[in-house]
Amino acid sequence: MNKQVQSRAKKSLYQTTVKMTPAVMTALIATALGFISLYTSPVPMIQDFGKMLTVGMVVSFFVGVFLLLPILFARDSFFGTKEVRSQTTREGNSKTEALLTFLTRKFIKWRWLILISAFLIAGYGIWTDLDAGVETDVETFMPQDTRELEDIHRLRDIVGTTDQVSIVYEGTDVLSEESLAWTHSVTNELDSEFPDEVIETNSITSVLKKMNEGDLPKGDELSEQIDDMPDGQLKLLINEDRSKGVINVGIKHLEAQQLQEFISELRIFLEDRKEPGLETAITGKAVLDAEMVTALTTGRYKMTLLGMGLVFLGLLLIYRHPVKAFIPLLPIILIVGWSGLAMAFLDIKYTPLTATLGALIIGIGTEFTVLIMERYYEERKKGLIANKAVEVANQKIGKAIFASALTTIGGFSALLVSDFVILSNFGLMTLINITLALISTLVVMPAILIILDRFVKIKSRGKNDLKVTG
């Protein structure tokens, strides 16, 4: 084994472990804190998605440190040569670094224009995103040409509806004259109160009227007809101890916003007709769909803000400097706005999957910005001026971030060919967000570092001037 080669491999391993691992660990912690916000979602699938993202990220870190680095060390130790890089590789890297240097200098020169434009576009995107639509209809997630979906549409054309809400009422005796009178009144008034939404209603009183030629029986006749009803049919409308009953309301297939409005109006309708001794509640799949709309519209803002707050607190504990902890988040705020604008432009509604984009933006974007910032301040400590430090950071880390972004884009591109709209839209928005994270990191981050450099004191180990130029 060549001692020079082995020495070079040990030195590379040591430098990578000492300099790169802490920066990656910081990025890992920040990213994990961003994903924790997904745990607060009221939607279980979003919570599980957050857990799997966190687990996968931690596993990737340990595989990289304890498996990949030893493999690279073994390769360089046993199979390395004195000539580390070929002439072609050196020329390729030189061209890439020259391009990144050229672009970074332009970004620094036009930093104020870039930053103001970026924030204006992001602000407009956030404003637009406030009115973004939400899609919870499972039918729209499926391939539209599937036989099962066609059967549902055919059945809906025949029977008028396949959607239903249930009004559950509870009292001491739901078969008392007062309870039956209330049930009869509500059942009849639903059709006239909501003619555009209600297709049919079914309750214990409607069944009894059919059995009694259109009239509601009373007294002994009522008890006899209830006893004559088949147990299977009776259990669909009241429970065994007669303390709970249900009014089934068949409704038209409504869009998410229309469904929310209908359920809100139905609650007001029941509140206005409240019967002493009876408690009512609206249930059913349609109610769950409406609740999911609320969870996705309000929950995604909470998740995004909470994620940013946790990342800031985590970085504040690590860096013990508020400005340094805030710098990596500024580009992330921009990406959130840009992403909302992209969704509005493409007319993509939020789904249980795309609602997680805020946390994904925080996770992926924070990793990029933290690595760039770490390298920038490492160069500043060496004594480089701010402009030169940004150039070196974009040269060295920019290439790695670009490669990481491309591989991630390649992985998520597989979702674009999915027949399920929910997956293809999620894949498309993820690709867009990763691209935006790359742009924000390589284009906007240099401007932020230069402008806020004066607020972060650096103890230089070199002798170069530390003033910003240009």
C-alpha positions as CSV (number, residue, x, y, z in Angstrom):
1,M,0.0,0.0,0.0
2,N,1.4,3.4,-1.0
3,K,2.0,5.4,2.2
4,Q,1.4,8.7,0.4
5,V,-1.9,7.6,-0.8
6,Q,-3.0,6.3,2.6
7,S,-1.9,9.5,4.3
8,R,-3.9,11.5,1.8
9,A,-6.9,9.3,2.4
10,K,-6.6,9.7,6.2
11,K,-6.3,13.5,5.8
12,S,-9.4,13.7,3.6
13,L,-11.4,11.5,6.1
14,Y,-10.3,13.7,9.0
15,Q,-11.1,17.0,7.2
16,T,-14.5,15.7,6.1
17,T,-15.4,14.4,9.5
18,V,-14.3,17.5,11.4
19,K,-15.5,20.2,9.0
20,M,-18.4,18.7,7.1
21,T,-20.1,16.5,9.7
22,P,-21.0,19.3,12.2
23,A,-22.5,21.4,9.4
24,V,-24.5,18.5,8.1
25,M,-25.6,17.7,11.7
26,T,-26.8,21.3,12.1
27,A,-28.7,21.0,8.9
28,L,-30.2,17.7,10.0
29,I,-31.4,19.1,13.3
30,A,-32.9,22.1,11.6
31,T,-34.6,19.9,9.0
32,A,-36.0,17.5,11.6
33,L,-37.4,20.5,13.6
34,G,-39.2,21.6,10.4
35,F,-40.7,18.2,9.9
36,I,-41.9,18.0,13.5
37,S,-44.6,20.5,12.6
38,L,-46.3,17.8,10.5
39,Y,-47.0,16.0,13.8
40,T,-49.4,18.7,14.8
41,S,-51.7,18.1,11.8
42,P,-55.2,16.8,12.6
43,V,-54.9,14.5,9.5
44,P,-53.3,11.2,10.5
45,M,-51.8,10.5,7.1
46,I,-49.9,13.8,7.3
47,Q,-48.6,12.9,10.8
48,D,-47.4,9.5,9.5
49,F,-45.7,11.2,6.6
50,G,-43.8,13.5,9.0
51,K,-42.7,10.5,11.0
52,M,-41.4,8.7,8.0
53,L,-39.6,11.8,6.7
54,T,-37.8,12.2,10.0
55,V,-36.8,8.5,10.3
56,G,-35.5,8.5,6.7
57,M,-33.5,11.6,7.2
58,V,-31.8,10.3,10.4
59,V,-31.1,6.9,8.8
60,S,-29.6,8.7,5.7
61,F,-27.3,10.7,8.0
62,F,-26.0,7.7,9.9
63,V,-25.5,5.7,6.6
64,G,-23.6,8.6,5.2
65,V,-21.3,9.0,8.2
66,F,-20.8,5.4,9.3
67,L,-21.1,3.6,6.0
68,L,-20.3,5.9,3.1
69,L,-17.3,7.6,4.6
70,P,-15.6,4.3,5.5
71,I,-16.3,3.0,2.0
72,L,-14.7,6.1,0.4
73,F,-11.8,5.9,2.8
74,A,-11.2,2.2,1.9
75,R,-11.5,3.0,-1.8
76,D,-8.9,5.8,-1.6
77,S,-6.6,3.8,0.7
78,F,-6.5,0.5,-1.2
79,F,-7.4,1.6,-4.8
80,G,-6.2,5.2,-4.8
81,T,-3.4,6.5,-7.0
82,K,-1.0,9.4,-6.8
83,E,-2.9,11.3,-9.4
84,V,-6.2,12.0,-7.6
85,R,-8.0,13.6,-10.5
86,S,-7.6,13.3,-14.2
87,Q,-7.0,16.3,-16.4
88,T,-10.6,16.1,-17.8
89,T,-12.0,16.1,-14.2
90,R,-9.9,19.1,-13.3
91,E,-11.0,21.0,-16.4
92,G,-14.7,20.1,-15.8
93,N,-14.5,21.3,-12.2
94,S,-12.7,24.5,-13.2
95,K,-15.4,25.4,-15.7
96,T,-18.1,24.7,-13.2
97,E,-16.4,26.8,-10.5
98,A,-15.7,29.6,-13.0
99,L,-19.4,29.7,-14.0
100,L,-20.5,29.7,-10.3
101,T,-18.0,32.4,-9.5
102,F,-19.2,34.6,-12.4
103,L,-22.8,34.2,-11.5
104,T,-22.2,34.8,-7.8
105,R,-20.4,38.0,-8.6
106,K,-23.4,39.1,-10.6
107,F,-25.8,38.1,-7.8
108,I,-23.7,40.2,-5.3
109,K,-23.6,43.2,-7.6
110,W,-27.4,43.2,-8.1
111,R,-28.1,42.0,-4.5
112,W,-30.6,44.8,-3.6
113,L,-32.6,44.3,-6.8
114,I,-32.6,40.5,-6.4
115,L,-33.7,40.8,-2.7
116,I,-36.5,43.4,-3.3
117,S,-37.9,41.5,-6.3
118,A,-37.8,38.2,-4.5
119,F,-39.7,39.6,-1.5
120,L,-42.3,41.3,-3.6
121,I,-43.0,38.2,-5.6
122,A,-43.1,36.1,-2.4
123,G,-45.5,38.6,-0.8
124,Y,-47.8,38.4,-3.8
125,G,-47.6,34.6,-3.7
126,I,-48.5,34.4,0.0
127,W,-51.5,36.8,-0.6
128,T,-52.6,34.6,-3.5
129,D,-52.2,31.4,-1.5
130,L,-54.7,32.7,1.2
131,D,-57.5,32.0,-1.3
132,A,-56.1,28.8,-2.7
133,G,-58.7,26.0,-3.2
134,V,-58.8,22.7,-1.3
135,E,-59.7,19.3,-2.8
136,T,-60.8,16.5,-0.5
137,D,-63.0,14.6,-2.9
138,V,-61.5,11.1,-3.3
139,E,-63.1,10.7,-6.7
140,T,-60.9,13.5,-8.1
141,F,-57.7,11.8,-6.8
142,M,-58.4,8.6,-8.8
143,P,-57.8,8.0,-12.5
144,Q,-60.9,9.4,-14.2
145,D,-61.2,6.5,-16.6
146,T,-61.4,3.7,-14.1
147,R,-64.4,1.3,-14.2
148,E,-65.1,1.7,-10.5
149,L,-65.4,5.5,-10.8
150,E,-67.7,5.1,-13.8
151,D,-69.9,2.7,-11.9
152,I,-70.2,5.3,-9.1
153,H,-71.3,8.0,-11.6
154,R,-73.8,5.6,-13.2
155,L,-75.2,4.7,-9.8
156,R,-75.5,8.4,-8.9
157,D,-77.4,9.1,-12.1
158,I,-79.9,6.3,-11.3
159,V,-80.6,6.8,-7.6
160,G,-79.9,10.5,-7.5
161,T,-77.2,10.5,-4.8
162,T,-74.5,8.4,-3.2
163,D,-73.5,11.0,-0.6
164,Q,-75.2,11.3,2.8
165,V,-75.1,13.1,6.1
166,S,-76.6,11.7,9.3
167,I,-78.4,13.7,12.0
168,V,-78.0,11.8,15.2
169,Y,-80.3,12.8,18.1
170,E,-80.2,11.5,21.6
171,G,-82.6,11.7,24.5
172,T,-84.3,9.6,27.3
173,D,-86.9,8.2,24.9
174,V,-86.6,9.0,21.2
175,L,-90.0,7.3,20.6
176,S,-91.9,9.7,22.9
177,E,-94.6,11.8,21.3
178,E,-92.5,15.0,21.7
179,S,-89.4,13.3,20.1
180,L,-91.4,11.8,17.3
181,A,-93.1,15.2,16.6
182,W,-89.6,16.8,16.4
183,T,-88.2,14.1,14.2
184,H,-91.3,14.3,11.9
185,S,-91.0,18.1,11.6
186,V,-87.2,18.1,10.9
187,T,-87.5,15.3,8.3
188,N,-90.2,17.2,6.4
189,E,-88.6,20.6,6.6
190,L,-85.2,19.5,5.4
191,D,-86.6,19.1,1.8
192,S,-88.1,22.5,1.7
193,E,-85.2,24.3,3.6
194,F,-82.4,22.8,1.4
195,P,-84.1,22.1,-2.0
196,D,-80.8,22.4,-4.0
197,E,-78.8,20.0,-1.7
198,V,-81.2,17.4,-0.2
199,I,-82.3,14.6,-2.4
200,E,-84.1,12.4,0.1
201,T,-84.6,12.0,3.8
202,N,-85.2,8.8,5.9
203,S,-86.1,8.6,9.6
204,I,-88.2,6.5,11.9
205,T,-91.2,8.8,11.3
206,S,-90.9,8.5,7.5
207,V,-91.0,4.7,7.7
208,L,-93.9,4.8,10.1
209,K,-95.9,7.1,7.8
210,K,-95.3,4.7,4.9
211,M,-96.6,1.8,7.0
212,N,-99.7,3.8,8.0
213,E,-100.7,5.1,4.6
214,G,-99.1,8.6,5.0
215,D,-100.2,9.3,8.6
216,L,-98.0,9.2,11.7
217,P,-99.6,6.6,14.1
218,K,-100.1,7.5,17.8
219,G,-100.6,5.7,21.1
220,D,-101.0,1.9,21.0
221,E,-101.0,1.9,17.2
222,L,-97.6,3.5,17.3
223,S,-96.2,0.8,19.6
224,E,-97.7,-2.0,17.5
225,Q,-96.2,-0.8,14.3
226,I,-92.8,-0.3,15.8
227,D,-93.0,-3.9,17.1
228,D,-94.0,-5.1,13.6
229,M,-90.9,-3.5,12.0
230,P,-88.1,-5.9,11.1
231,D,-85.2,-5.6,13.6
232,G,-82.7,-5.0,10.8
233,Q,-84.6,-2.0,9.6
234,L,-85.3,-0.7,13.1
235,K,-81.7,-0.8,14.1
236,L,-80.8,1.4,11.2
237,L,-82.9,4.2,12.7
238,I,-82.9,3.8,16.5
239,N,-80.8,1.8,19.0
240,E,-82.1,-1.0,21.2
241,D,-82.7,1.1,24.4
242,R,-84.4,3.8,22.3
243,S,-82.1,6.5,23.5
244,K,-80.6,7.4,20.1
245,G,-82.1,7.9,16.7
246,V,-80.8,9.0,13.3
247,I,-82.2,11.0,10.3
248,N,-80.4,10.0,7.1
249,V,-80.1,12.8,4.6
250,G,-79.2,12.0,1.0
251,I,-77.5,15.0,-0.6
252,K,-76.1,15.9,-4.0
253,H,-72.4,15.5,-4.8
254,L,-71.1,18.9,-3.6
255,E,-67.7,20.6,-4.0
256,A,-65.7,21.1,-0.9
257,Q,-66.7,24.7,-0.3
258,Q,-70.4,24.0,-1.0
259,L,-70.3,21.1,1.4
260,Q,-68.9,23.3,4.1
261,E,-71.5,25.9,3.6
262,F,-74.3,23.3,3.6
263,I,-73.2,21.7,6.9
264,S,-72.8,25.1,8.5
265,E,-76.4,26.0,7.4
266,L,-77.6,22.6,8.6
267,R,-76.2,23.2,12.1
268,I,-78.0,26.6,12.2
269,F,-81.2,24.8,11.0
270,L,-81.0,22.3,13.9
271,E,-80.1,24.9,16.5
272,D,-83.2,27.0,15.5
273,R,-85.4,23.8,16.0
274,K,-83.8,22.6,19.2
275,E,-86.1,20.3,21.2
276,P,-85.7,20.3,25.0
277,G,-84.3,16.9,26.2
278,L,-82.8,16.1,22.8
279,E,-79.1,16.6,21.8
280,T,-78.2,16.5,18.1
281,A,-75.0,16.0,16.1
282,I,-74.2,15.9,12.4
283,T,-72.1,12.9,11.3
284,G,-71.1,11.0,8.2
285,K,-68.3,10.9,5.6
286,A,-69.4,14.2,4.1
287,V,-68.8,15.8,7.5
288,L,-65.3,14.3,7.7
289,D,-64.6,15.7,4.2
290,A,-65.7,19.2,5.4
291,E,-63.5,18.9,8.5
292,M,-60.6,17.9,6.4
293,V,-61.0,21.0,4.3
294,T,-60.8,23.1,7.5
295,A,-57.8,21.1,8.6
296,L,-56.0,21.6,5.3
297,T,-56.8,25.3,5.0
298,T,-56.0,26.4,8.5
299,G,-53.7,23.5,9.5
300,R,-51.1,24.1,6.7
301,Y,-50.5,27.7,7.8
302,K,-50.0,26.5,11.4
303,M,-47.7,23.8,10.3
304,T,-45.6,26.2,8.2
305,L,-45.3,28.9,10.9
306,L,-44.7,26.3,13.7
307,G,-42.0,24.6,11.5
308,M,-40.2,28.0,11.0
309,G,-40.5,28.8,14.6
310,L,-39.0,25.5,15.7
311,V,-36.1,25.8,13.2
312,F,-35.3,29.3,14.4
313,L,-35.3,28.2,18.0
314,G,-33.1,25.2,17.2
315,L,-30.6,27.3,15.2
316,L,-30.7,29.9,18.0
317,L,-29.6,27.3,20.5
318,I,-26.8,26.1,18.2
319,Y,-25.5,29.4,17.1
320,R,-26.5,31.6,20.1
321,H,-26.9,34.5,17.7
322,P,-30.4,35.7,16.5
323,V,-29.3,37.1,13.2
324,K,-27.3,34.0,12.3
325,A,-30.2,31.8,13.3
326,F,-32.6,33.9,11.2
327,I,-30.5,34.0,8.0
328,P,-31.2,30.5,6.8
329,L,-35.0,31.1,7.2
330,L,-35.2,34.2,5.0
331,P,-34.8,32.2,1.7
332,I,-37.4,29.7,3.1
333,I,-40.0,32.4,3.6
334,L,-39.5,33.4,0.0
335,I,-39.9,29.8,-1.3
336,V,-43.3,29.5,0.6
337,G,-44.6,32.6,-1.3
338,W,-43.2,31.5,-4.6
339,S,-44.7,28.0,-4.2
340,G,-48.1,29.5,-3.5
341,L,-47.9,31.6,-6.6
342,A,-46.8,28.5,-8.7
343,M,-49.9,26.6,-7.4
344,A,-52.2,29.5,-8.3
345,F,-50.6,29.8,-11.8
346,L,-51.0,26.0,-12.4
347,D,-54.5,26.0,-10.9
348,I,-53.5,23.2,-8.5
349,K,-55.6,22.8,-5.3
350,Y,-54.4,21.7,-2.0
351,T,-54.8,18.0,-1.1
352,P,-53.7,16.0,2.0
353,L,-50.4,15.6,0.2
354,T,-49.7,19.0,-1.1
355,A,-50.7,20.4,2.3
356,T,-47.3,19.1,3.5
357,L,-45.4,21.2,1.0
358,G,-44.7,23.9,3.6
359,A,-42.9,21.5,5.9
360,L,-41.1,20.0,2.9
361,I,-39.9,23.4,1.8
362,I,-38.6,24.1,5.3
363,G,-36.9,20.8,5.5
364,I,-35.2,20.8,2.1
365,G,-34.5,24.5,1.9
366,T,-33.1,24.8,5.4
367,E,-30.6,22.0,4.6
368,F,-29.3,24.0,1.6
369,T,-29.2,27.4,3.3
370,V,-27.5,26.1,6.4
371,L,-24.7,24.4,4.4
372,I,-24.1,27.5,2.4
373,M,-24.0,29.7,5.5
374,E,-21.7,27.4,7.4
375,R,-19.2,27.4,4.5
376,Y,-19.5,31.2,4.2
377,Y,-18.6,31.8,7.9
378,E,-15.9,29.3,7.7
379,E,-14.3,31.3,4.9
380,R,-14.9,34.5,6.8
381,K,-13.0,33.1,9.8
382,K,-10.1,32.3,7.5
383,G,-9.9,36.1,6.8
384,L,-11.7,36.3,3.4
385,I,-13.7,39.4,2.7
386,A,-17.5,38.9,2.5
387,N,-17.7,39.0,-1.3
388,K,-14.9,36.4,-1.7
389,A,-16.3,34.2,1.1
390,V,-19.7,34.0,-0.7
391,E,-18.0,33.1,-4.0
392,V,-16.1,30.3,-2.3
393,A,-19.2,29.0,-0.5
394,N,-21.2,29.0,-3.8
395,Q,-18.3,27.3,-5.6
396,K,-17.7,24.5,-3.1
397,I,-21.1,23.9,-1.6
398,G,-23.1,25.1,-4.6
399,K,-22.0,22.1,-6.7
400,A,-22.9,19.6,-4.0
401,I,-26.3,21.3,-3.4
402,F,-26.9,21.3,-7.2
403,A,-26.1,17.6,-7.4
404,S,-28.3,16.9,-4.4
405,A,-31.2,18.8,-5.9
406,L,-30.9,17.0,-9.2
407,T,-31.0,13.6,-7.6
408,T,-34.0,14.5,-5.5
409,I,-35.8,15.9,-8.6
410,G,-35.0,12.6,-10.4
411,G,-36.5,10.6,-7.6
412,F,-39.7,12.6,-7.3
413,S,-40.1,12.7,-11.1
414,A,-41.4,9.2,-11.0
415,L,-44.6,10.5,-9.4
416,L,-45.3,12.6,-12.6
417,V,-46.3,9.5,-14.5
418,S,-48.7,8.2,-11.9
419,D,-52.4,7.8,-13.0
420,F,-53.5,9.2,-9.7
421,V,-53.9,13.0,-9.9
422,I,-53.1,13.5,-6.2
423,L,-49.7,11.8,-6.7
424,S,-48.8,13.5,-10.0
425,N,-49.7,17.0,-8.6
426,F,-47.7,16.3,-5.5
427,G,-44.7,15.2,-7.6
428,L,-44.9,18.3,-9.8
429,M,-45.1,20.7,-6.9
430,T,-42.2,18.9,-5.1
431,L,-40.1,19.3,-8.3
432,I,-41.0,23.0,-8.5
433,N,-40.3,23.6,-4.8
434,I,-36.9,21.8,-5.0
435,T,-36.0,24.0,-8.0
436,L,-37.2,27.1,-6.1
437,A,-35.1,26.0,-3.1
438,L,-32.1,25.7,-5.3
439,I,-32.7,29.2,-6.9
440,S,-33.3,30.8,-3.5
441,T,-30.1,29.2,-2.0
442,L,-27.7,30.0,-4.9
443,V,-29.2,33.4,-6.0
444,V,-30.9,35.0,-3.0
445,M,-28.8,33.6,-0.2
446,P,-25.6,35.4,-1.3
447,A,-27.4,38.7,-1.2
448,I,-28.7,38.0,2.3
449,L,-25.3,37.0,3.6
450,I,-23.7,40.1,2.2
451,I,-26.3,42.5,3.5
452,L,-26.5,41.0,7.0
453,D,-22.8,40.4,7.3
454,R,-22.4,43.5,9.4
455,F,-24.7,42.2,12.1
456,V,-22.6,39.0,12.7
457,K,-19.2,39.5,14.2
458,I,-16.5,37.1,13.0
459,K,-13.2,36.4,14.8
460,S,-10.9,36.1,11.8
461,R,-7.9,33.8,11.9
462,G,-6.4,35.5,8.9
463,K,-5.1,39.0,8.1
464,N,-7.3,40.0,5.1
465,D,-9.6,43.0,5.2
466,L,-13.1,42.0,6.4
467,K,-15.0,44.8,4.8
468,V,-17.7,44.2,2.2
469,T,-16.8,45.5,-1.2
470,G,-18.8,46.1,-4.4
